[in-house]
Amino acid sequence: MDFRLSEEQELIRKNMQEFGERHVNSIAAEIDENSRHPTELFRKLGEDGWMGIPIPEQYGGAGSDFLTHIIAVEELSRFCSSTGFTLSFHAGIIGMSLLVFGNEEQKKKYLVPLAKGQHLGSFALTEPGAGTDIMAVATTAVHQGDDYVINGTKTFVSNGPIADTYIIFGWSDKTAGRKGMSAFIVPQGTPGLNPGQHFQKMGLRSSQTSEVVLRHCRVPEENLLGKEGDGLFIAMTGFDRGRIGIAAQAIGILQAALDESIKYSKERIQFGKPIARQQAIAWMIADIATDLSAARYLTYLAAWLKDNNQPFGKEAAMAKLFATEAAARHTVKAVQIHGGYGYIKGAKVERLMRDAKIAEIYEGTSEAQRMVISGNILRGGN
Ligand SMILES: Cc1cc2nc3c(=O)[nH]c(=O)nc-3n(C[C@H](O)[C@H](O)[C@H](O)COP(=O)(O)OP(=O)(O)OC[C@H]3O[C@@H](n4cnc5c(N)ncnc54)[C@H](O)[C@@H]3O)c2cc1C
C-alpha cells in the first residue's frame, strides 16, 4: 500500500497554500463579517484554473483526478471554508453532474464556462417540506409541447442569489416513484426563476444561501439533464461526490484549528510557562491531530475509490460523518485552548467553530450519513 500523493497532488497542495496566503488570508475575516461573496477572488480562482480541476481539458478544466480536486478544497478551506465549500460544490457536484449526465451540446454550453470559472453553478433540491426526505419534494416539471414548465420553491440553495447556472429537481411524473424525478439545467435570467429570501447564517457566511422560486418557469426539452426520470440518481450521485468535498472542507477546518492551537498554546504564558506545557492542553492538541489524520485518510480513500471506478458511496458517507463531527468537536476545543481570546470576534478559531457546524448538516446530515452507512452494511455490503 502506497500512502504517498503523486507529484502533481503535492504541487497542487503547495500551490493552493500559496494562493490562500496571497489571496484569501487577508479577506477571510472581512467576507465572513460582511457575508460578502468575494467576486474578485472567484475570478482569480477561475483564471488560475482552480474551478474545474476534475473536469477534462476539452471542457475547460484541468483534467486532473478527483483526489487532486479534494486536496485543493482541503487547502483552500484552511484559509476560508466558505470559499472551500463553494469550490467543492461548484466543481464536485454541479460541474461533475454536467460532465457525467450532460450531452455534448450541454457540456459545451454550460460546463465549459463553469469549469473555466466564468460562470458559477448551483444545485437546488431541498424545499421547505423536503430536507432529508427528498421524496417529499413538491416541485413539478410538466412536459408541455417542446418545453417543461417548472413550479416550486427551493430553499437553502447555495449560490442561490448569484449563480449563472442552476440544476433544478422536480417531478416530471409523480406516479413513477423514484423514477419520476428529473433534473433540469436552468440558466440565470430564465423568466420565472427568481431568488427568494436571502438567509443570514451562523457560519459559512460568505457563501450566499437563498430560496429559489420557480413560477411557470419554462425551459426547452434540451435543458433536461440525463433522461427523464434520472433526477434522483443525479442528485444521489452528486451528493456521493459532494460528501467527499465536505469532508475535505472539514479537514481544512481541522488543520487550521490545530495550527492555531499549536501556535497560541506555545505563545500564551500562564503560571510562568507556555500553556502547551500543561498536559490538559497538550492532550487536546493530540486528540485534534489524531482525528485530523484519521479524517484525512478516510477522505482520501473515498476519493481514491472514486478515481479507481470502485463503489465509494459508503466511504464518502463515512468520511463526511467522521471528518465533520471531528471538526465540530475539535473547533470547540480550539476555542477552549484560546480561552477568552478565542471567544472574541476576529479570533480565527471563533470563525472555524461557526463554520464547522454546517458541515454536519448539508449534503446530508450526520443522521443521513449513518442511514447510508448502515443501509449499505445491512444490505450485505462490505
Ligand atoms: C447553509 C446551507 C446550504 C445548503 N445548500 C444547499 C444546496 O445548495 N442545495 C440543496 O438542495 N440543499 C442545500 N441545503 C439543504 C441541506 O442539504 C438540508 O438542510 C439538509 O439536507 C437537512 O434538511 P433539513 O434542513 O430540512 O432538515 P430535516 O430533514 O428536517 O432534519 C431535521 C433533523 O431531523 C433529522 N432527521 C430527519 N429525518 C431523519 C430520519 N429518518 N432519521 C433520523 N433523523 C432524521 C436530521 O438529521 C436533522 O437532525 C443547504 C442547507 C444549508 C443550511
The ligand as a Gaussian input file, in Angstrom:
#p B3LYP/6-31G(d) Opt

LIG

0 1
 C      -26.075000      26.782000       4.515000
 C      -26.843000      25.716000       3.821000
 C      -26.571000      25.457000       2.467000
 C      -27.303000      24.480000       1.786000
 N      -27.101000      24.317000       0.441000
 C      -27.970000      23.510000      -0.262000
 C      -27.933000      23.479000      -1.685000
 O      -27.112000      24.151000      -2.325000
 N      -28.822000      22.707000      -2.344000
 C      -29.768000      21.968000      -1.684000
 O      -30.561000      21.284000      -2.343000
 N      -29.825000      21.974000      -0.319000
 C      -28.947000      22.734000       0.397000
 N      -29.030000      22.788000       1.776000
 C      -30.019000      21.982000       2.450000
 C      -29.450000      20.882000       3.306000
 O      -28.932000      19.842000       2.495000
 C      -30.544000      20.416000       4.259000
 O      -30.675000      21.454000       5.230000
 C      -30.260000      19.101000       4.922000
 O      -30.334000      18.064000       3.969000
 C      -31.257000      18.787000       6.057000
 O      -32.562000      19.046000       5.682000
 P      -33.480000      19.945000       6.660000
 O      -32.729000      21.166000       6.977000
 O      -34.821000      20.076000       6.049000
 O      -33.591000      19.078000       7.999000
 P      -34.623000      17.887000       8.303000
 O      -34.571000      16.877000       7.209000
 O      -35.923000      18.466000       8.679000
 O      -33.951000      17.256000       9.598000
 C      -34.058000      17.826000      10.908000
 C      -33.356000      16.860000      11.873000
 O      -34.031000      15.579000      11.840000
 C      -33.094000      14.563000      11.494000
 N      -33.782000      13.552000      10.692000
 C      -34.577000      13.752000       9.604000
 N      -35.004000      12.571000       9.139000
 C      -34.463000      11.616000       9.944000
 C      -34.509000      10.180000       9.945000
 N      -35.219000       9.488000       9.044000
 N      -33.820000       9.518000      10.914000
 C      -33.109000      10.207000      11.838000
 N      -33.016000      11.553000      11.862000
 C      -33.677000      12.240000      10.925000
 C      -31.996000      15.281000      10.684000
 O      -30.793000      14.534000      10.671000
 C      -31.898000      16.588000      11.466000
 O      -31.143000      16.376000      12.629000
 C      -28.279000      23.726000       2.480000
 C      -28.530000      23.975000       3.839000
 C      -27.834000      24.967000       4.488000
 C      -28.176000      25.253000       5.926000

